[in-house]
Structures are given as structure tokens and as C-alpha cells.
Amino acid sequence: METEIPALLAARQLIRPERFLFHSSRMRMKTVSKDELSAMDAQSDRCALELSDARVDVLGYACLVATMSMGVGYHRVSEARLHGRTVENGAPAPVVTSAGALVDGLATLGARRIVVVAPYMKPLTRLVIDYLASEGYEVIDHVALEIPDNLDVAAHDPQNLPGIVAGLNYKDADAIVLSACVQMPSLPVVPKVEALTGKPVLSAAIATTHAMLRALELERIAPGGGALLSGAY
């Protein structure tokens, strides 16, 4: 998230007048497990306060599986609570979560049947699939890459993703979620996978960028951001 969202908005700055600054506050996690994800989510209030000290215009909560592992519909609870922290700090700002952004991004594309690539272990991947199902999406095929260490997730080579997708049943899908994780890079190969499959391709980072631009009331466009950031939605 800290690399792909700035990359998308830097590309946007080449074709649009707006300029963006980035501020980050980090929640601690090493192993992508249910217990560590819950502990990490508990730190989100602190982060919202820290970022609102900078009077930011929008906040993005960048852990999809942490949000989804907290229960069905939790992204709405999280967004409302964290927005409340910014209000209490005298610096009200909209909050988007990567989980909510992915749910909304799929709706924007008009997708219902989807294929998902996730780096998580199988139990956490099942939580993601169930969460998406609760929002009305049918995951017709998926792969869990089963990478337990968070740094190893970040080190996964995005050039492997086109081959991984080629092995999935995407023919009847409305869209492909190339990375259901803000930590696993995918941006460099999004155009390639769209060309190879003929399907709209998005990721947690792309969806979050789309949601943040919408919250800022800006045109949702960024070169290299796939169908969702093509300016058509």
C-alpha cells in the first residue's frame, strides 16, 4: 500500500493537476495469523489519531484481512469508528478501509462472479471468501499462496501472478482480484493480466486508491490502474 498507492497517484499527477502528499502510521504485525491480526486492528485508533494530527484529507486503513477477520460487515464499523477518532481530534476526515474499498470496487465494476488470488494461509483465505460472499459476491475460483510471514508476502514477485492466474478458472468470472492483500505487490502486471484474460483486474491497492479519490471528490483515474481506474467508473 505504501508503494502502490503513491505509484498510482504519481502516474495520475502526469495527466491531472492535483498533487498528493503521503503520511503513514504503522500497526505492528509479523506473522499473518488471526491473533496477530486482531492485535493489529486494536492499534488502528492510535494510527487514526496520529494521522489526523497532520490534518490529512483522507485516511486509508491498509489491511484487508485484518478487517475481514473481525467479522462480517466489520469494514463499516471500522470506518465509522476511525472517522470518529478524527472528529474527536478536531480534524475530521473520511476513512476508507481496503476491505470496504474492494467490496465497493467490485460493485463499481458490476462484478458478481470473481476469481481471487491471496497470499494468506488457507483458513484466512476462507475468511476472505466468506466475507465477500456475505457482500453478495461469488468466488468461483481462488488460490491461497500460503505465505505466513508478512515480509515474505511483500517480497513475492508480481511477475509470478500471470502464470498463477492462468491456472485458475476465470472464463466465467466478471473480474479478477489479482491481490486480495495490500502487502502483496501486483501493480506492475495488472495491464498484462487484463490483456491475457480479457477481464477487468483489480487489487486491494487499486480499489483503495479508487475509494480515496472518490472520498476526495476527484476523478477516479490513474494510468496503469486497470479498469477500475480507467476513468470509466
C-alpha positions as CSV (number, residue, x, y, z in Angstrom):
1,M,0.0,0.0,0.0
2,E,2.8,2.4,0.8
3,T,4.4,1.8,-2.6
4,E,1.5,1.1,-4.9
5,I,-0.9,3.9,-4.0
6,P,1.8,6.5,-4.3
7,A,2.8,4.9,-7.6
8,L,-0.7,5.2,-8.9
9,L,-1.2,8.7,-7.8
10,A,2.2,9.7,-9.1
11,A,1.1,8.4,-12.5
12,R,-2.1,10.3,-12.2
13,Q,-0.2,13.6,-11.5
14,L,1.2,13.3,-15.0
15,I,-2.2,13.8,-16.5
16,R,-4.2,15.7,-13.9
17,P,-3.4,18.9,-11.9
18,E,-3.9,17.6,-8.3
19,R,-0.8,16.9,-6.2
20,F,-0.7,14.4,-3.3
21,L,1.3,14.1,0.0
22,F,1.5,10.9,1.9
23,H,1.7,10.3,5.7
24,S,1.8,6.8,7.3
25,S,1.3,5.4,10.8
26,R,2.1,1.8,11.2
27,M,0.4,-1.0,13.1
28,R,2.7,-3.8,14.2
29,M,2.4,-7.4,12.8
30,K,5.0,-10.0,11.8
31,T,3.0,-13.2,11.2
32,V,-0.2,-13.2,9.2
33,S,-2.3,-15.0,11.8
34,K,-5.8,-14.4,13.3
35,D,-4.4,-13.5,16.7
36,E,-1.8,-11.0,15.3
37,L,-4.4,-9.5,13.0
38,S,-6.8,-8.9,15.9
39,A,-4.0,-7.3,17.9
40,M,-3.0,-5.2,15.0
41,D,-6.6,-3.9,14.4
42,A,-6.7,-2.7,18.0
43,Q,-3.9,-0.3,17.1
44,S,-5.9,1.4,14.4
45,D,-7.4,4.0,16.7
46,R,-3.9,5.2,17.6
47,C,-3.0,5.5,14.0
48,A,-6.1,7.5,13.1
49,L,-5.3,10.0,15.8
50,E,-1.7,10.3,14.7
51,L,-2.6,10.8,11.1
52,S,-5.4,13.3,11.9
53,D,-2.7,15.4,13.7
54,A,-1.4,16.1,10.2
55,R,-4.8,17.3,9.1
56,V,-5.0,14.8,6.2
57,D,-7.9,14.9,3.8
58,V,-8.5,11.2,3.7
59,L,-7.3,8.1,5.7
60,G,-6.8,4.6,4.2
61,Y,-6.8,1.6,6.6
62,A,-4.4,-0.7,4.8
63,C,-5.0,-4.3,5.9
64,L,-7.8,-6.1,4.1
65,V,-7.6,-9.4,6.0
66,A,-7.4,-7.8,9.4
67,T,-10.7,-6.1,8.8
68,M,-12.4,-9.1,7.3
69,S,-11.2,-11.4,10.1
70,M,-13.0,-9.3,12.6
71,G,-16.4,-10.4,11.3
72,V,-18.9,-9.9,8.5
73,G,-19.5,-6.2,7.7
74,Y,-16.8,-5.0,10.0
75,H,-15.4,-2.6,7.5
76,R,-18.4,-0.3,8.1
77,V,-17.8,-0.5,11.9
78,S,-14.1,0.3,11.5
79,E,-14.6,3.2,9.1
80,A,-17.2,4.8,11.3
81,R,-15.1,4.4,14.5
82,L,-11.9,5.6,13.0
83,H,-13.7,8.6,11.4
84,G,-15.0,9.3,14.9
85,R,-11.4,9.4,16.2
86,T,-10.6,12.1,13.7
87,V,-13.6,14.1,14.7
88,E,-12.7,13.9,18.3
89,N,-9.2,15.2,17.4
90,G,-10.7,18.2,15.7
91,A,-9.6,17.1,12.3
92,P,-12.5,15.3,10.7
93,A,-11.5,13.2,7.7
94,P,-13.2,10.4,5.7
95,V,-11.8,6.9,6.3
96,V,-11.7,4.1,3.8
97,T,-10.6,0.5,4.5
98,S,-9.1,-1.7,1.9
99,A,-11.7,-4.3,2.7
100,G,-14.6,-1.9,2.1
101,A,-12.8,-0.5,-0.9
102,L,-12.5,-3.9,-2.5
103,V,-16.2,-4.6,-1.8
104,D,-17.2,-1.3,-3.3
105,G,-14.7,-1.6,-6.2
106,L,-16.3,-4.8,-7.3
107,A,-19.7,-3.3,-7.2
108,T,-18.5,-0.3,-9.3
109,L,-17.3,-2.8,-11.9
110,G,-20.7,-4.6,-11.8
111,A,-18.9,-7.8,-10.9
112,R,-20.6,-10.6,-9.1
113,R,-18.6,-13.7,-10.0
114,I,-15.0,-13.3,-9.2
115,V,-11.6,-15.0,-9.1
116,V,-9.3,-14.2,-6.1
117,V,-5.5,-14.5,-5.6
118,A,-4.5,-14.3,-1.9
119,P,-1.1,-14.7,-0.2
120,Y,-2.7,-16.0,3.0
121,M,-2.9,-19.4,4.6
122,K,-6.0,-21.3,3.7
123,P,-8.0,-20.6,6.8
124,L,-7.6,-16.8,6.4
125,T,-8.3,-17.1,2.7
126,R,-11.5,-18.8,3.6
127,L,-12.4,-15.9,5.8
128,V,-11.9,-13.5,2.9
129,I,-14.0,-15.7,0.6
130,D,-16.8,-15.9,3.2
131,Y,-16.7,-12.1,3.8
132,L,-17.0,-11.4,0.1
133,A,-19.9,-13.9,-0.1
134,S,-21.6,-12.1,2.7
135,E,-21.4,-8.9,0.5
136,G,-23.0,-10.8,-2.5
137,Y,-20.0,-12.0,-4.4
138,E,-19.4,-15.5,-5.6
139,V,-15.8,-16.6,-5.7
140,I,-15.8,-19.1,-8.5
141,D,-12.1,-19.9,-8.1
142,H,-9.2,-18.8,-5.9
143,V,-5.7,-19.6,-4.8
144,A,-4.1,-19.3,-1.4
145,L,-0.4,-18.9,-1.8
146,E,0.1,-19.8,1.9
147,I,2.9,-17.3,2.8
148,P,2.9,-16.9,6.6
149,D,5.5,-14.2,7.0
150,N,4.4,-10.6,6.3
151,L,7.8,-9.6,4.8
152,D,7.8,-12.6,2.6
153,V,4.3,-11.5,1.3
154,A,5.8,-8.2,0.3
155,A,8.8,-9.9,-1.4
156,H,6.5,-12.1,-3.6
157,D,7.4,-11.4,-7.2
158,P,4.4,-9.9,-9.1
159,Q,5.8,-11.4,-12.3
160,N,4.6,-14.8,-10.9
161,L,1.0,-13.7,-10.9
162,P,0.1,-14.0,-14.6
163,G,1.1,-17.7,-14.5
164,I,-0.9,-18.2,-11.3
165,V,-4.0,-16.7,-12.8
166,A,-3.5,-18.8,-16.0
167,G,-4.1,-21.8,-13.8
168,L,-7.4,-20.6,-12.4
169,N,-10.9,-20.9,-13.9
170,Y,-11.5,-17.3,-14.8
171,K,-13.5,-17.9,-18.0
172,D,-16.9,-17.2,-16.4
173,A,-15.6,-14.5,-14.0
174,D,-16.7,-10.9,-14.1
175,A,-13.5,-9.7,-12.6
176,I,-10.2,-10.9,-11.2
177,V,-8.8,-9.8,-7.8
178,L,-5.1,-10.1,-8.5
179,S,-4.0,-9.4,-5.0
180,A,-6.5,-9.6,-2.1
181,C,-3.8,-8.1,0.1
182,V,-2.3,-4.7,0.4
183,Q,1.1,-6.2,1.2
184,M,1.4,-8.4,-1.9
185,P,2.5,-6.4,-5.0
186,S,0.7,-6.8,-8.2
187,L,0.6,-3.4,-9.9
188,P,3.3,-4.0,-12.5
189,V,1.4,-6.9,-14.1
190,V,-2.2,-5.6,-13.9
191,P,-2.3,-4.5,-17.6
192,K,-0.7,-7.8,-18.6
193,V,-3.3,-9.9,-16.8
194,E,-6.2,-7.8,-18.2
195,A,-4.8,-8.4,-21.7
196,L,-4.2,-12.1,-21.2
197,T,-7.6,-12.8,-19.6
198,G,-9.9,-10.2,-21.2
199,K,-11.3,-9.5,-17.7
200,P,-11.2,-6.4,-15.5
201,V,-8.4,-6.8,-13.0
202,L,-8.2,-5.0,-9.6
203,S,-6.3,-5.3,-6.4
204,A,-6.8,-4.2,-2.8
205,A,-4.4,-1.3,-3.5
206,I,-6.2,-0.3,-6.7
207,A,-9.6,-0.4,-5.0
208,T,-8.3,1.6,-2.1
209,T,-6.9,4.3,-4.5
210,H,-10.3,4.4,-6.2
211,A,-12.1,4.8,-2.9
212,M,-9.7,7.5,-1.7
213,L,-10.1,9.5,-4.9
214,R,-13.9,9.2,-4.5
215,A,-13.7,10.4,-0.9
216,L,-11.7,13.4,-2.2
217,E,-14.3,14.0,-4.9
218,L,-11.7,13.7,-7.6
219,E,-11.9,11.9,-10.9
220,R,-11.1,8.2,-10.4
221,I,-8.4,7.8,-12.9
222,A,-4.8,6.7,-12.8
223,P,-2.7,5.2,-15.6
224,G,-1.8,1.6,-15.0
225,G,-4.6,1.1,-12.5
226,G,-6.7,-1.3,-14.6
227,A,-10.3,-1.0,-15.5
228,L,-11.4,0.5,-12.2
229,L,-9.0,3.5,-12.5
230,S,-9.5,3.9,-16.3
231,G,-11.9,6.8,-15.8
232,A,-14.8,4.8,-17.0
233,Y,-16.2,4.3,-13.4
